């Protein structure tokens, strides 16, 4: 399959390497220009890891802050969001002939939002997991293509849970879904909105997300978390 990867950091590189190992082709990537906290564009060590990965392989790179449909080349079968904070609009998603999928480190529809793992640890969840889903206009709310649970090891931090468990799970689930799509198996299981929760990013100003919280029947939970109940 011909793949376009929108993502960042080590996870995006792990996904891209795994796709190549499986015989797929990466036609292009979108990633931040620089790593978080870096400012020196002239220093390649400051580049985001996915951008740095693409450069020696002559794979086209686009700054994810500027990603638009025109940046996705012809012939792309699947767009993959791998730790991507860029919103992929409908025109961009339409550039994929087969599907646009992403990985979220929670058992969707639980813990929608950017800091799902930190909220998992903060809430003391005993069980978590990963979900691959089809991207739609609503953040983290598209139909599920694959999902798997795991128990949260005692003493886990957000970093250890991601590094040791949820990131490897994400690579494996994404490869599984790509293989399914390559064989013509398209799985789309609607998320249960009765169970949906969304938490804001930690350490960031309050964010108004009408597509997530301004829904009929929305109820505020614990002052900072929102449970979505639609009928």
Helices and strands as residue ranges (DSSP letters): E 2-7, H 9-21, E 25-31, G 44-46, H 49-55, E 60-63, G 64-66, G 69-71, E 78-82, H 90-93, E 99-104, H 116-122, E 127-134, E 144-151, H 158-161, I 162-166, H 167-182, G 193-195, E 197-199, H 210-213, E 219-221, E 225-227
